[in-house]
Structures are given as C-alpha cells and as structure tokens.
Amino acid sequence: MKKPVRFAIDNGYYDHKVAYWEGDQVRTFKYPVVIGSEQEALNSMDGRLVGMYESGGGRYVVDPSISNKISLRIEEYGSSVENRILVNHGLHKAGIKSDQEVYLTTALPVRDYYKPNGTKNHALINPQKENMLEPVYVVKSLDGDVEPELVARVTDSRVMSEGVAAVVDFLVQDTSGNARQMRAPIAVFDFGGKTFDIVTVMPGMVIRQSSSGTLHRGTYDIRETFKPMLADYLTEQGVRMKTAPDWMVTEAFETGAVQVVDNDAPGGMRSIPVRELINEAARPTVNECKRFAQQTLPNMAEYEAILLAGGGGLLCEPLFEDWKQEFNLIVRDEFANARGMLKIDLVL
C-alpha cells in the first residue's frame, strides 16, 4: 500500500505553483492558468489527446496554446470545476498515478480566507475544500476505446491563506520543523495576478487586520499595458507585428527578452531585450501598490521583515530596489506561498 503524499498548490489566477516533498527536499514547478472547452482538443503526432480532463460531466483542455480561454476572473473561482481541473493538471504533471492517495492543500487570498472582522470565511473555504475532493479524469481518447483514467485519489483537502503561508516559508528554513522566533510583526506584500494583498502577521501567528488589505491591481494589469507597447517597440525594431501574441508577452516576462525570426541573425533568431520596456509598463501599477502599502503600513520601521512574494514581485523587483534599501524589503520567489503551505505540517 502506497503512503499518502502531500501536495501544496498555490492555485491563483495567473500561474499555479506546486510544491511537494521528494525525500527531504521541496520540489517546485509552475504552469500557466489557461483552460478551454472540449472544442480546444489537442493531440500528439501519434493521435493521443493532450491535456484533456473530465470532471462533473464536462470535458476541458489545459494548455497555454488555447485560443478561446475560459475566463476565470469570477468570485466562485475556488469552487469551480475549472479550478479543480487546473489543480489536478498539476498533480498529473508531477507524475501522480491513479492509485496514489494525495493529501492536498490549496490556497485562498487573505482577503477571501478571512472576513473583515478576522474570522475565517467558511462560505468560501469549505466549498473549495469539497471541490478538490471531486474526482478528475484524464481523457485519452474521444473514440471511447480507452476509458478515462483517474488523476489521483485526493482523500484529504485543506485550504490555507496566502500571505500567511509565505510567512511560514520564511520562518521555517529546513525540514527540522524548527521555526525562527518572531520578535516583531512580519508583513507580506503578495503581488499576484489580479491583486496586491498585504497581510500583517504578529508573533504567535496572529493576523492584524487593521494593517492588512487588498488593492485590485496585479500582473494582469501590467500585461494589458505592456502588450501594445511591445508591439510598437518591435515595429520600431523592424519586426512586422500588429499585435503581440500572449506567448510572446509571457516569454518577455520570464526572460526579459523576446526571440524573433531573423534570417540574417545567427541561428535564424534575434534576441531583443525588453527589460526596460517591462519596467516602463509596470511602473504605474507598482506606484499604486507602493502608495497603498504606505497607507496600510504607515510605520514600516516597526516590522521585523517585509516580504515581497508572488510572481509580480519577481517581475517588478527592479522597481522595488529603493524599498530594499529604505525598508529592508526582502524579495521572495514566487513559490513562497506553496512552500509554506507544505511546511505548515512541520510546525503543527
């Protein structure tokens, strides 16, 4: 009988970040949050379906190349079948087999996990927990000659607050379960896909609601600004382009450059740096986030640490250089929440 395995999936709106144990090491990976209907079916050269799943009576395809994407900017995202499919896609990518029992932890933003009065928002937490217990199947054929196969046996489902999870990751440095002692508040700026969330965690892992909050700005806002700027810039560079495709925007955000076909360049490809263009596109959003942070945390000197987490934090790190010097801002990678969701078992 296989032992259950613990997975943590930070299931946001932009990328899903996965963390799991491999021996005494935490392994991580991410994948884009892109899902479409059965009509977006993809297949390999040998005719096998790629990225198709079935759950709740519907079939869906998960792949970054999907043209007609299902919009996920909905309030009930956590309890949606699309979220369930996307989370199971992560389990499938990790190599989980259908007979493997999985203990799964997913996340909610702090603004959704807690009510304004500080109590847990069970109206959102419980439906997401139950949602992840529903079975999801990999569809291998549309002809009916191969039965859909269960992705994994998820037998335990928990939900944790983002932001708080990033603090756990910061405090628990290894697998011993020993956490560094908190001497003063720690704040987390969680720069996500659609929001910039601030949470203040006091010694004893107590949330201080008066210095926590949410600004509805995120990486998607930067993408919308950057996309036409990229097309115009590439046109100036002699690249014929009316609209920059989504995959090129993603490539730019991940590498700071875009590759374009150029027969005169070595290897037939030319690399065009766009880091400064990204900074220009991101600056208005980052400035809004900074103003919001200063309003929410008027005395940043009282904090033991201020952590900048989330994919937006890494993307916009150059624009926070001044705060590294002034407020000792610590930039964490985009897997901080997922790792903390996994490590919480070490200290419970």
Sequence and secondary structure as in RCSB ss.txt:
>XXXX:A:sequence
MKKPVRFAIDNGYYDHKVAYWEGDQVRTFKYPVVIGSEQEALNSMDGRLVGMYESGGGRYVVDPSISNKISLRIE
EYGSSVENRILVNHGLHKAGIKSDQEVYLTTALPVRDYYKPNGTKNHALINPQKENMLEPVYVVKSLDGDVEPEL
VARVTDSRVMSEGVAAVVDFLVQDTSGNARQMRAPIAVFDFGGKTFDIVTVMPGMVIRQSSSGTLHRGTYDIRET
FKPMLADYLTEQGVRMKTAPDWMVTEAFETGAVQVVDNDAPGGMRSIPVRELINEAARPTVNECKRFAQQTLPNM
AEYEAILLAGGGGLLCEPLFEDWKQEFNLIVRDEFANARGMLKIDLVL
>XXXX:A:secstr
    EEEEEEE SSEEEEEEEETTEEEEEEEE  EEEGGG EE TTS EESEEEETTEEEEE TT SS      T
TGGGSHHHHHHHHHHHHHTT  TT EEEEEEEE HHHHB TTSSB HHHHHHHHHHTTS  EE   SSSSS  EE
  EEEEEEEEETTHHHHHHHHB STT  B    S EEEEEE SS EEEEEEETTTEE GGG EEES  HHHHHHH
HHHHHHHHHHHTT   SS  HHHHHHHHHHSEEEEE TTSGGGEEEEE HHHHHHHHHHHHHHHHHHHHHH S G
GG SEEEEESHHHHHTGGGGHHHHHHH EEE  TTHHHHHHHHHHHH 
